[in-house]
Amino acid sequence: LEGEITDHLGYDKHDPAGKNGGNSRNGNRAKTVLTDVGPVEISVPRDRDGTFEPKIIKKRQKRLTGVDEMVISLS
C-alpha cells in the first residue's frame, strides 16, 4: 500500500519534492480484514485530499481472499 500511495502522489516518503506540493501523506489508519487464515490488521496510508483509492485492498473492503496466490504472483 505504501507503493500505491507513492505512485498516487508522485514522490517517495520524506522526499522534499512533496513539501508544499498540495496533496500529501496524512498518516495511516488501522484496518482489519478477514482472510483465509483469520483476521489480519493492516495499516492503510491516507492523503490530505482523500483521493487515494488503494487497489490491493479497496476502501470498505472487509474480506481478502487468495492471499497466498497474491503473494506468489508478486514474487
C-alpha positions in Angstrom: 0.0 0.0 0.0 2.9 2.3 0.6 3.9 1.8 -3.0 0.5 2.7 -4.2 0.4 6.0 -2.3 3.8 6.8 -3.6 2.6 6.2 -7.1 -0.6 8.2 -6.4 1.3 11.3 -5.0 4.3 11.1 -7.4 7.0 11.2 -4.7 8.6 9.0 -2.1 8.0 9.2 1.6 10.2 12.0 3.2 11.1 13.3 -0.3 11.5 17.1 -0.3 9.7 17.2 -3.7 6.4 16.7 -1.8 6.8 19.7 0.5 4.2 22.4 -0.2 3.0 20.5 -3.2 -0.7 20.4 -2.4 -1.8 16.9 -1.7 0.5 15.0 0.7 0.6 12.0 3.0 -1.7 12.2 6.0 -0.7 9.3 8.3 -2.2 5.8 8.3 -5.4 4.2 9.6 -5.7 0.7 11.0 -8.0 -1.7 9.2 -8.8 -5.4 10.0 -9.5 -7.6 7.0 -10.7 -11.2 7.2 -8.5 -13.7 5.3 -8.5 -17.4 4.7 -6.2 -17.8 7.8 -8.1 -15.4 10.1 -8.3 -11.6 10.8 -5.3 -9.5 9.9 -4.7 -5.9 10.9 -3.1 -3.7 8.2 -2.1 -0.1 8.1 -3.7 1.9 5.2 -2.0 5.2 4.2 -4.1 8.3 3.7 -3.6 11.5 1.7 -4.8 15.0 2.7 -7.3 15.4 -0.2 -8.9 11.9 0.5 -8.4 10.9 -3.2 -6.2 7.9 -2.6 -8.1 4.7 -3.6 -6.0 1.6 -2.8 -6.2 -1.2 -5.4 -4.9 -4.2 -3.3 -7.5 -3.7 -0.6 -10.2 -1.3 -1.6 -12.0 1.2 0.7 -14.7 -0.5 2.8 -13.5 -4.0 1.7 -13.6 -6.4 4.7 -12.7 -9.7 3.1 -9.4 -10.6 1.4 -9.3 -14.0 -0.3 -6.5 -15.6 -2.2 -3.7 -14.1 -0.1 -1.4 -17.0 -1.0 -1.9 -16.5 -4.7 -1.4 -12.8 -4.4 2.0 -13.2 -2.7 3.1 -15.8 -5.2 2.1 -13.5 -8.1 4.1 -10.6 -6.6 7.3 -12.5 -6.2 
